[in-house]
Amino acid sequence: MTDFTWLVPLPVVIPLCAAGLTLAFYKKPGIQQVITILALVLMVAFSGLMMWAADQGPVVVNVGEWAAPVGINLVGDRLSALMLTVSSTVLLCVLVYSLGQGIADSSKSPVSIYHPTYLVLAAGVSNAFLAGDLFNLYVGFEILLAASYVLLTLGGTFERIRAGAIYVVVALLSSLIFLIALAMTYAATGTVNLAQLGQRLSEIDPNVSIVLQSLLLLAFGIKAAIFPLSSWLPDSYPTAPAPVTAVFAGLLTKVGVYAIIRTQTLLFPDGRLNDVLMWLALATMLVGIMGAVAQ
């Protein structure tokens, strides 16, 4: 069987290296555009290849050859590879649109900042999808937070700074809840590796397990903007540049949804909060539709 482990780190490494190159060419927007498009095209290609490889079984790589629970695991299975392929395609299409419309080169969106930050955002998304442990998932979300805050406030207008401040406060709150849940999970099980947690969480006190499940659902629910944790979202979108709004609406909150799916199905297969999650999902859809009709 062909070894595809070399594929797994590339969706994270490629945009990070490309972000450094675009910073080096900050005075040459044309070169920045070529580097960014090339990096995203490679991401789409390698993500698609990973999706094909994952169909034969999960592709796991231990970064630095350190095995879990000491080392960092990156895992490409069917779900993560599919999400990675879709997200890479969205990022590429949005970038091509923004360049075609001249949005990325406008005075309100300085191109020297736009391209490297956009690539860092792509790396954060990839890291979150490929994370094989909770701490690496946390790191992916923090990379997303830093890059998305810069993109949201491009141009430095009062409205964008205000929306960005609300966004970053809410994101930091959810990250703090996630960090508390992560610490409590490690204290209860001795690991943060997702595969090992799937086995050990069933052996701990059920009351402790339900607390951990609730904290993780709360943290990811804020990031996914599910009802009633979605009040921050409408203020964040309208003031952002058009390509940033497209990425936010089509991608960033879906990383939170992915985290909910991954943790609830892998770590808590008994589904003790499934009914709660179902009602929250229904309420999110109804409130969203009613809000759209009102607008």
Backbone torsions as a table, in degrees:
resi	resn	phi	psi	omega
1	MET	NA	134.1	-177.9
2	THR	-66.7	137.4	179.4
3	ASP	-86.7	117.3	-179.2
4	PHE	-110.4	16.9	-178.0
5	THR	-63.0	-26.0	179.7
6	TRP	-65.3	-20.6	-178.8
7	LEU	-72.0	-34.5	-165.9
8	VAL	-61.3	-45.7	-177.7
9	PRO	-74.5	-16.8	-171.0
10	LEU	-60.6	-41.4	179.0
11	PRO	-62.9	-16.4	175.1
12	VAL	-95.1	-43.1	-175.5
13	VAL	-70.1	-43.0	-175.4
14	ILE	-59.6	-53.1	-179.8
15	PRO	-65.9	-31.3	177.5
16	LEU	-66.6	-44.4	177.5
17	CYS	-65.7	-40.5	178.7
18	ALA	-65.2	-34.7	177.4
19	ALA	-62.8	-40.9	176.1
20	GLY	-63.4	-38.9	178.7
21	LEU	-66.3	-41.8	179.9
22	THR	-65.6	-32.5	174.9
23	LEU	-66.7	-36.7	179.2
24	ALA	-65.6	-29.1	-179.6
25	PHE	-107.5	39.7	-174.7
26	TYR	-65.7	-18.5	178.4
27	LYS	-92.2	0.4	-177.0
28	LYS	-126.6	85.2	-176.1
29	PRO	-58.2	-34.7	-179.3
30	GLY	-62.4	-43.2	178.7
31	ILE	-67.1	-38.0	177.0
32	GLN	-58.5	-43.7	-179.8
33	GLN	-62.3	-43.8	-179.4
34	VAL	-63.2	-44.6	-179.3
35	ILE	-62.3	-44.8	-177.4
36	THR	-65.0	-46.3	179.9
37	ILE	-63.5	-43.2	179.8
38	LEU	-61.9	-42.4	-179.9
39	ALA	-63.2	-42.5	-178.5
40	LEU	-71.8	-33.9	175.4
41	VAL	-63.6	-42.6	177.2
42	LEU	-63.2	-39.1	177.6
43	MET	-61.0	-44.7	179.1
44	VAL	-62.4	-43.7	-178.0
45	ALA	-64.4	-48.1	-177.8
46	PHE	-70.5	-33.4	177.3
47	SER	-66.3	-41.4	176.3
48	GLY	-63.2	-40.4	177.0
49	LEU	-65.6	-38.3	177.8
50	MET	-65.3	-37.6	178.1
51	MET	-62.6	-38.8	176.3
52	TRP	-66.9	-42.4	180.0
53	ALA	-67.0	-38.1	-178.7
54	ALA	-67.7	-20.4	178.0
55	ASP	-66.3	-20.5	177.5
56	GLN	-91.8	-5.7	-179.2
57	GLY	141.6	154.2	-179.7
58	PRO	-57.3	140.6	177.5
59	VAL	-105.4	116.3	-174.2
60	VAL	-118.1	135.9	175.3
61	VAL	-130.7	134.1	175.2
62	ASN	-95.2	110.7	-177.5
63	VAL	-63.9	128.7	-179.5
64	GLY	72.0	12.9	-178.8
65	GLU	63.2	20.6	176.3
66	TRP	-97.3	120.0	-178.0
67	ALA	-79.4	160.3	176.2
68	ALA	-65.5	149.6	6.4
69	PRO	-90.5	1.9	-177.7
70	VAL	-77.1	-45.0	-174.5
71	GLY	-88.5	178.4	179.2
72	ILE	-99.8	127.7	179.0
73	ASN	-104.9	133.9	170.2
74	LEU	-113.0	128.4	-173.1
75	VAL	-124.9	126.1	174.5
76	GLY	-112.5	98.1	175.0
77	ASP	-108.3	-170.1	-175.0
78	ARG	-62.3	-44.0	-177.1
79	LEU	-68.3	-50.3	-177.3
80	SER	-65.3	-38.3	179.2
81	ALA	-67.5	-39.2	177.6
82	LEU	-64.2	-47.1	179.0
83	MET	-62.4	-37.7	179.6
84	LEU	-66.5	-40.3	178.6
85	THR	-65.6	-44.4	179.4
86	VAL	-64.0	-45.1	-178.0
87	SER	-65.4	-40.0	178.4
88	SER	-63.4	-39.5	178.6
89	THR	-66.2	-42.2	177.6
90	VAL	-61.3	-46.1	-179.7
91	LEU	-60.7	-41.9	179.8
92	LEU	-67.0	-45.3	-178.2
93	CYS	-64.5	-41.5	179.1
94	VAL	-64.5	-41.4	179.7
95	LEU	-64.0	-46.0	179.9
96	VAL	-60.6	-41.4	178.0
97	TYR	-62.7	-45.9	-177.5
98	SER	-64.0	-36.2	177.5
99	LEU	-71.5	-39.7	179.6
100	GLY	-64.5	-33.5	179.2
101	GLN	-88.2	-6.1	-179.2
102	GLY	74.9	14.8	-176.5
103	ILE	-70.4	-40.5	-176.6
104	ALA	-68.3	-19.8	-177.4
105	ASP	-100.6	3.5	-177.8
106	SER	-73.1	164.1	-178.3
107	SER	-65.2	-25.6	-179.7
108	LYS	-82.5	-11.5	179.5
109	SER	-132.6	79.6	-174.8
110	PRO	-58.2	123.9	-172.3
111	VAL	-66.0	-28.7	-179.0
112	SER	-64.3	-25.3	177.9
113	ILE	-97.2	-35.6	-172.5
114	TYR	-60.0	-50.2	-173.5
115	HIS	-68.0	-50.6	178.7
116	PRO	-62.1	-38.2	179.1
117	THR	-67.0	-39.6	178.3
118	TYR	-60.7	-40.1	179.3
119	LEU	-70.4	-37.4	175.7
120	VAL	-63.8	-39.1	175.7
121	LEU	-59.7	-43.3	178.6
122	ALA	-61.7	-39.8	178.6
123	ALA	-65.7	-40.1	178.6
124	GLY	-63.8	-42.7	177.6
125	VAL	-61.0	-45.8	-179.8
126	SER	-62.9	-42.1	-179.9
127	ASN	-63.6	-39.3	179.0
128	ALA	-65.0	-40.9	-178.9
129	PHE	-70.6	-33.0	-174.9
130	LEU	-93.7	-4.7	-175.6
131	ALA	-60.4	130.8	177.5
132	GLY	-101.8	2.3	176.9
133	ASP	-144.2	160.9	-175.3
134	LEU	-65.7	-36.6	-177.3
135	PHE	-68.4	-39.8	177.8
136	ASN	-66.6	-33.0	173.8
137	LEU	-63.9	-40.1	176.6
138	TYR	-61.6	-43.0	178.5
139	VAL	-61.8	-41.8	178.2
140	GLY	-60.1	-42.1	178.0
141	PHE	-65.1	-36.8	179.6
142	GLU	-68.9	-36.6	174.8
143	ILE	-62.6	-43.1	176.1
144	LEU	-58.4	-43.9	-177.8
145	LEU	-61.0	-48.9	-177.5
146	ALA	-62.0	-47.3	-177.5
147	ALA	-69.2	-42.5	-177.3
148	SER	-67.8	-32.1	177.2
149	TYR	-64.7	-41.4	178.5
150	VAL	-64.8	-45.3	-179.9
151	LEU	-64.2	-37.4	-178.2
152	LEU	-67.0	-30.3	-175.5
153	THR	-103.5	14.5	178.5
154	LEU	-57.2	133.2	-178.8
155	GLY	99.4	-26.6	173.9
156	GLY	68.5	23.9	177.1
157	THR	-72.4	160.8	-177.9
158	PHE	-60.9	-42.4	-177.7
159	GLU	-64.3	-40.5	-178.7
160	ARG	-70.9	-38.6	178.1
161	ILE	-64.9	-41.1	178.9
162	ARG	-63.1	-48.2	179.3
163	ALA	-63.3	-38.9	179.0
164	GLY	-65.7	-37.0	179.2
165	ALA	-65.1	-43.1	177.3
166	ILE	-62.4	-44.2	-179.1
167	TYR	-60.8	-46.2	-175.4
168	VAL	-70.3	-34.5	177.7
169	VAL	-64.6	-46.4	179.7
170	VAL	-64.7	-41.6	-179.9
171	ALA	-64.9	-39.5	177.6
172	LEU	-66.6	-36.5	177.1
173	LEU	-62.2	-46.7	179.4
174	SER	-65.4	-35.6	178.2
175	SER	-66.9	-37.0	177.5
176	LEU	-64.6	-43.2	177.3
177	ILE	-62.6	-42.0	178.2
178	PHE	-61.8	-42.3	-179.2
179	LEU	-65.2	-39.2	176.7
180	ILE	-63.6	-44.5	178.2
181	ALA	-62.5	-38.6	179.6
182	LEU	-63.9	-44.7	179.7
183	ALA	-64.4	-42.8	179.4
184	MET	-66.0	-36.6	178.2
185	THR	-64.3	-43.1	178.8
186	TYR	-66.0	-39.0	179.1
187	ALA	-64.4	-34.7	-176.3
188	ALA	-83.2	-29.2	-172.6
189	THR	-120.2	-20.5	-178.8
190	GLY	81.9	11.8	178.7
191	THR	-156.2	159.0	171.8
192	VAL	-122.3	5.0	177.0
193	ASN	-69.2	129.3	-173.6
194	LEU	-62.5	-40.7	-179.4
195	ALA	-64.9	-42.3	178.8
196	GLN	-70.9	-35.6	178.4
197	LEU	-64.0	-35.1	178.6
198	GLY	-59.0	-26.4	178.8
199	GLN	-92.2	-39.9	-171.6
200	ARG	-81.8	-29.0	-177.4
201	LEU	-65.4	-27.4	178.4
202	SER	-73.1	-12.9	-176.7
203	GLU	-98.1	-8.2	-177.3
204	ILE	-92.5	175.7	179.0
205	ASP	-57.4	127.7	-179.8
206	PRO	-57.3	-32.4	179.0
207	ASN	-67.4	-39.7	176.4
208	VAL	-66.0	-40.3	-179.4
209	SER	-61.3	-42.1	-178.1
210	ILE	-69.6	-31.8	176.1
211	VAL	-66.2	-44.5	179.0
212	LEU	-63.8	-42.0	178.9
213	GLN	-62.9	-41.2	-179.4
214	SER	-66.4	-41.6	179.9
215	LEU	-65.3	-43.1	178.8
216	LEU	-65.5	-40.4	178.4
217	LEU	-65.2	-37.1	177.7
218	LEU	-66.0	-46.0	-179.2
219	ALA	-62.8	-47.4	-178.7
220	PHE	-74.7	-27.8	176.9
221	GLY	-64.6	-37.9	175.9
222	ILE	-64.7	-44.5	-179.2
223	LYS	-67.1	-33.2	178.9
224	ALA	-85.7	-7.0	178.9
225	ALA	59.2	46.5	175.0
226	ILE	-85.2	152.8	-179.6
227	PHE	-66.9	137.2	4.4
228	PRO	-98.1	30.5	-175.6
229	LEU	-105.0	25.3	-171.4
230	SER	-112.4	7.9	-173.9
231	SER	-66.3	-21.4	-179.4
232	TRP	-75.7	-22.1	-169.6
233	LEU	-69.3	-46.7	-177.1
234	PRO	-60.4	-28.8	179.5
235	ASP	-77.6	-18.5	-174.6
236	SER	-86.4	-29.8	-172.6
237	TYR	-79.6	-49.1	-167.1
238	PRO	-62.8	-31.2	-174.4
239	THR	-85.1	-15.5	-176.3
240	ALA	-74.4	157.0	173.3
241	PRO	-58.6	152.1	-174.3
242	ALA	-54.4	-47.7	179.8
243	PRO	-65.0	-32.9	178.2
244	VAL	-67.7	-42.2	177.2
245	THR	-60.8	-39.9	179.4
246	ALA	-62.9	-42.6	179.1
247	VAL	-67.6	-43.2	179.7
248	PHE	-60.4	-49.6	-175.1
249	ALA	-69.5	-36.7	-174.4
250	GLY	-93.4	-8.4	-170.0
251	LEU	-139.0	-54.2	-166.0
252	LEU	-63.2	-46.4	179.2
253	THR	-66.4	-23.6	179.0
254	LYS	-71.8	-22.0	173.3
255	VAL	-65.6	-38.3	174.8
256	GLY	-64.3	-41.1	177.2
257	VAL	-62.3	-42.0	177.5
258	TYR	-59.9	-43.2	179.7
259	ALA	-62.9	-38.4	176.9
260	ILE	-63.2	-47.4	-179.9
261	ILE	-60.1	-46.6	-176.2
262	ARG	-63.8	-47.9	-175.9
263	THR	-74.2	-40.4	-176.3
264	GLN	-69.5	-34.5	-178.5
265	THR	-86.1	-34.4	-176.2
266	LEU	-87.2	-42.8	-174.3
267	LEU	-91.2	-30.0	-176.3
268	PHE	-128.2	66.6	-175.1
269	PRO	-68.6	-15.9	179.7
270	ASP	-71.4	-17.8	173.3
271	GLY	66.5	42.4	-177.4
272	ARG	-67.7	-22.0	178.5
273	LEU	-111.2	16.3	-177.9
274	ASN	-61.6	-41.4	179.7
275	ASP	-64.2	-41.5	177.7
276	VAL	-61.6	-44.8	-178.9
277	LEU	-64.0	-37.2	178.9
278	MET	-63.8	-45.5	179.7
279	TRP	-66.6	-36.4	176.6
280	LEU	-64.7	-39.4	178.5
281	ALA	-64.0	-44.0	178.4
282	LEU	-63.2	-43.3	179.2
283	ALA	-64.2	-38.2	178.9
284	THR	-61.5	-43.7	179.5
285	MET	-66.1	-44.4	-177.8
286	LEU	-66.4	-46.5	-179.5
287	VAL	-64.5	-39.1	178.3
288	GLY	-62.8	-44.2	179.3
289	ILE	-65.4	-44.0	-179.9
290	MET	-64.1	-38.7	177.1
291	GLY	-64.3	-40.1	178.5
292	ALA	-65.5	-40.7	178.9
293	VAL	-64.8	-40.8	179.3
294	ALA	-63.2	-36.6	180.0
295	GLN	-73.2	NA	NA
